[in-house]
Amino acid sequence: MTSVTSLAHLLWASRSRRREQWLEPAALARLRAKRLRRLAHVAARAPYYRELFTRAGVAPGELGETTLAELPVLDKARLHAAGPGNMLTQAPDHLSPVTTSGSTGEPLRVLRSSRDQAEVSGVWRRALGAFGHGLFDHQVNVSTGQAVAKSGPVVLLRRLGLLPRIQHLSSFDDVDHQIAVLRRLRPHTFSSYAISLELIAERMLEQGIEDVRPAVVFSAAMPLSERGRDLAKRAFGVRPLDLYVAAELGPLAFECPSRRGALHLNDDVQIIEILDPEGRPTAPGTVGEVVVTQLHTLAQPLIRYRLGDLASRLPERCSCGRGLALLSPVQGRTRHVIRTPDGRVLYGMLVSTVVKPFTEVRRWQVRQIARDAARVLVVPGAGWEPSVGPEIARQLTAKFGAGMRFEVEAVDDIPLAPSGKLQTIVPLDDAPKRDEALGERAITS
């Protein structure tokens, strides 16, 4: 695709995403059906999907949201085994790679065309526009230290100086350096991994720094803790928002500025399934595994792609007027869970409900040390007393059952994972098989 064509497609995609978010749910369903059929026809050009449709007995023209479940779920292991050449619908010569951070232990590389990248950028524009970020607003981002996309129309516009470049910092950079960059650039928008946002806000409050006032603050890749959300609001003077994004897919959901804790799905260009351990759709409000069908990227289709995240659909329509359905913040990851002896599953947000009221705790991490035991590392804050640790252990036992022993250890710091994120749950086997994880029931109370 030529630069002119890709820029035109970027304009079209951005306008379409801005308009389609206000459509009624029934109109969005019709759009999804049309785009799913197009995706199936294009995907059938790839040897992997051609064989998949044949084995499932599904003709591409007959694929709909009800028959989608007849196809197997696609995970990273299956993607690696298939090889990118068997999943491509066009020659790889003009495709660009996008690589994930590997926070699940399995880094992944997918290929996009310029058209695909324009489509993903269109979804980004909608999410950022909802947050109040404009095309020409400057942004500082703390995550991997580099942009995910290396090509595409937006990258071209930034290189030409027609759009401002994003200042990328690594979450491993010194916090004082990160703050110095923010004070020097005074960005309109500040985006960050949740843990980095929390650390930066905490340091700014400790040092009395009040001259960094971005209009927009949001976290991505992992949800903010209640403590982090409060610190960020106090430090930056604006309520931070949550963006659910995956490198290989782009934005999946963005927090509604009008409704805290409710994230709008991209129902016009994605089909999001929330599945129980048996692969069945969960009821609204019930946590399950997130599975995504990407309708608008066609060079390397991702149909029923398992992300390894846990979330739930919210049942009601948002009062903001958007027809896009609602999702909860991500509750945890299927590979970052602790399985109890009685077959239940503990994930991050559930543990957080116990630890959150203890304002003496700055950060925490649960490490499973035996089948029936876990060590809770906590970084103490103001008001910490030796009696707090045993009380946290007592409440965890009361909530999750006497079959699991908890011990609390105060530490000076908790190191980040290699991805630059804070892993709150570290299982005994840090790379459990997915089938084992889904074969056990989640604790819901």
Backbone hydrogen bonds, N-H to C=O, Kabsch-Sander energy under -0.5 kcal/mol:
donor,donor_aa,acceptor,acceptor_aa,energy
6,S,2,T,-2.6
7,L,3,S,-2.3
8,A,4,V,-2.1
9,H,5,T,-2.3
10,L,6,S,-2.1
11,L,7,L,-2.1
12,W,8,A,-2.3
13,A,9,H,-3.1
14,S,10,L,-2.6
15,R,11,L,-2.2
16,S,12,W,-2.6
17,R,13,A,-2.6
18,R,14,S,-2.0
19,R,15,R,-2.1
20,E,16,S,-3.2
21,Q,17,R,-1.2
22,W,19,R,-1.5
23,L,20,E,-1.6
28,L,24,E,-2.2
29,A,25,P,-2.1
30,R,26,A,-1.7
31,L,27,A,-2.0
32,R,28,L,-2.5
33,A,29,A,-2.2
34,K,30,R,-2.1
35,R,31,L,-2.6
36,L,32,R,-2.6
37,R,33,A,-1.9
38,R,34,K,-1.8
39,L,35,R,-2.4
40,A,36,L,-2.5
41,H,37,R,-2.2
42,V,38,R,-2.2
43,A,39,L,-3.2
44,A,40,A,-1.8
45,R,42,V,-1.8
46,A,43,A,-2.1
48,Y,86,N,-3.0
50,R,46,A,-2.6
51,E,47,P,-2.2
52,L,48,Y,-1.9
53,F,49,Y,-3.0
54,T,50,R,-1.7
55,R,51,E,-2.6
56,A,52,L,-2.2
57,G,53,F,-0.9
57,G,54,T,-0.7
58,V,53,F,-2.2
59,A,57,G,-0.5
62,E,59,A,-2.2
63,L,59,A,-0.5
63,L,60,P,-1.2
68,L,64,G,-1.5
70,E,67,T,-1.9
71,L,68,L,-2.0
74,L,304,R,-3.6
75,D,73,V,-0.5
79,L,75,D,-2.1
80,H,76,K,-2.7
81,A,77,A,-2.3
82,A,78,R,-2.4
83,G,79,L,-1.7
86,N,83,G,-1.0
87,M,84,P,-1.3
88,L,84,P,-0.7
88,L,85,G,-0.5
89,T,299,A,-2.4
94,H,91,A,-0.6
95,L,92,P,-1.8
96,S,112,R,-3.0
98,V,110,V,-2.7
100,T,108,L,-2.7
105,G,102,G,-2.0
110,V,98,V,-2.7
112,R,96,S,-2.5
117,Q,113,S,-2.5
118,A,114,S,-2.1
119,E,115,R,-2.1
120,V,116,D,-2.5
121,S,117,Q,-2.5
122,G,118,A,-1.8
123,V,119,E,-1.5
124,W,120,V,-2.1
125,R,121,S,-2.5
126,R,122,G,-1.6
127,A,123,V,-2.2
128,L,124,W,-3.0
129,G,125,R,-2.5
130,A,126,R,-2.2
131,F,127,A,-1.4
132,G,128,L,-1.0
133,H,128,L,-3.0
134,G,132,G,-0.5
137,D,134,G,-1.5
140,V,189,T,-2.1
141,N,167,Q,-2.8
142,V,191,S,-2.1
143,S,141,N,-0.6
143,S,169,L,-2.5
145,G,169,L,-0.8
156,L,152,G,-2.2
157,L,153,P,-2.3
158,R,154,V,-2.2
159,R,155,V,-2.3
160,L,156,L,-2.0
161,G,158,R,-1.1
162,L,157,L,-2.0
163,L,157,L,-1.4
167,Q,139,Q,-2.3
168,H,166,I,-0.8
169,L,141,N,-3.1
171,S,143,S,-2.7
173,D,170,S,-1.7
178,Q,174,D,-2.2
179,I,175,V,-2.4
180,A,176,D,-2.2
181,V,177,H,-2.1
182,L,178,Q,-2.0
183,R,179,I,-2.6
184,R,180,A,-1.9
185,L,181,V,-2.7
186,R,182,L,-2.4
188,H,138,H,-0.8
189,T,138,H,-2.1
190,F,216,V,-2.6
191,S,140,V,-2.6
192,S,218,F,-1.5
193,Y,142,V,-2.1
194,A,220,A,-0.6
197,L,193,Y,-2.3
198,E,194,A,-2.2
199,L,195,I,-2.4
200,I,196,S,-2.8
201,A,197,L,-2.4
202,E,198,E,-2.5
203,R,199,L,-2.3
204,M,200,I,-2.5
205,L,201,A,-2.2
206,E,202,E,-2.1
207,Q,203,R,-2.2
208,G,204,M,-0.6
208,G,205,L,-0.6
209,I,204,M,-2.5
210,E,208,G,-0.5
213,R,211,D,-0.7
215,A,188,H,-1.6
216,V,188,H,-2.0
218,F,190,F,-2.0
219,S,241,L,-2.5
220,A,192,S,-1.7
221,A,243,L,-0.7
229,R,225,S,-2.7
230,D,226,E,-2.1
231,L,227,R,-2.6
232,A,228,G,-2.5
233,K,229,R,-2.0
234,R,230,D,-2.1
235,A,231,L,-2.8
236,F,232,A,-2.6
237,G,233,K,-1.6
241,L,217,V,-2.3
243,L,219,S,-2.6
244,Y,253,A,-3.0
245,V,243,L,-0.7
246,A,250,G,-2.0
249,L,246,A,-1.4
250,G,246,A,-3.7
252,L,244,Y,-3.5
253,A,244,Y,-1.7
254,F,264,H,-1.7
255,E,242,D,-2.6
256,C,262,A,-2.9
259,R,256,C,-1.5
262,A,259,R,-1.5
263,L,261,G,-0.5
263,L,327,L,-2.8
264,H,254,F,-3.3
265,L,325,A,-2.8
266,N,252,L,-0.9
267,D,265,L,-1.2
269,V,266,N,-1.3
270,Q,266,N,-1.5
271,I,293,T,-2.2
272,I,270,Q,-0.6
273,E,271,I,-0.6
273,E,291,V,-3.2
275,L,273,E,-0.6
275,L,289,E,-2.4
276,D,280,R,-3.2
279,G,276,D,-2.5
282,T,274,I,-2.7
285,G,313,R,-2.5
286,T,283,A,-2.3
288,G,311,A,-2.9
289,E,275,L,-2.8
290,V,309,D,-2.4
291,V,273,E,-2.6
292,V,305,Y,-2.7
293,T,271,I,-2.3
294,Q,292,V,-0.5
294,Q,302,L,-2.3
295,L,269,V,-2.3
295,L,293,T,-0.7
296,H,269,V,-0.7
298,L,296,H,-0.5
303,I,301,P,-0.5
304,R,302,L,-0.5
305,Y,292,V,-3.5
306,R,74,L,-3.6
306,R,304,R,-0.5
307,L,290,V,-1.8
307,L,305,Y,-0.5
308,G,290,V,-0.6
310,L,332,G,-2.7
311,A,288,G,-2.3
314,L,326,L,-2.1
321,G,318,C,-1.1
323,G,21,Q,-2.3
324,L,21,Q,-0.8
326,L,314,L,-0.6
327,L,263,L,-2.7
328,S,312,S,-2.9
331,Q,310,L,-3.6
332,G,310,L,-0.9
333,R,336,H,-0.5
334,T,308,G,-2.3
335,R,308,G,-0.5
336,H,333,R,-0.9
337,V,335,R,-0.5
338,I,346,L,-2.1
339,R,337,V,-0.5
340,T,338,I,-0.6
340,T,344,R,-2.3
343,G,340,T,-2.2
345,V,441,R,-1.0
346,L,338,I,-2.7
349,M,331,Q,-2.5
350,L,347,Y,-0.8
351,V,347,Y,-1.8
352,S,348,G,-2.3
353,T,349,M,-1.2
354,V,350,L,-0.6
354,V,351,V,-1.3
355,V,351,V,-2.0
356,K,352,S,-3.0
358,F,355,V,-1.9
359,T,357,P,-1.5
361,V,358,F,-2.0
362,R,360,E,-0.5
362,R,379,V,-3.1
363,R,379,V,-0.8
365,Q,377,L,-2.0
366,V,424,T,-3.3
367,R,365,Q,-0.6
367,R,375,R,-3.1
368,Q,366,V,-0.5
368,Q,426,V,-2.7
369,I,373,A,-1.7
370,A,373,A,-1.8
373,A,370,A,-1.5
374,A,405,R,-2.5
375,R,367,R,-3.4
376,V,374,A,-0.5
376,V,407,E,-3.6
377,L,365,Q,-3.1
377,L,375,R,-0.7
378,V,409,E,-2.4
379,V,363,R,-2.5
381,G,360,E,-3.4
384,W,381,G,-1.6
388,V,385,E,-2.2
389,G,385,E,-0.6
391,E,387,S,-1.3
392,I,388,V,-2.3
393,A,389,G,-2.3
394,R,390,P,-2.4
395,Q,391,E,-2.3
396,L,392,I,-2.4
397,T,393,A,-2.2
398,A,394,R,-2.3
399,K,395,Q,-2.0
400,F,396,L,-2.8
401,G,397,T,-1.9
404,M,401,G,-1.4
405,R,372,D,-3.2
407,E,374,A,-2.1
409,E,376,V,-3.0
411,V,378,V,-2.8
417,A,421,K,-3.2
420,G,417,A,-2.6
423,Q,421,K,-0.7
424,T,422,L,-0.8
426,V,366,V,-3.0
430,D,428,L,-0.7
436,E,433,K,-0.5
437,A,433,K,-1.8
438,L,434,R,-2.3
439,G,435,D,-0.9
440,E,437,A,-0.8
441,R,343,G,-0.9
443,I,345,V,-2.0
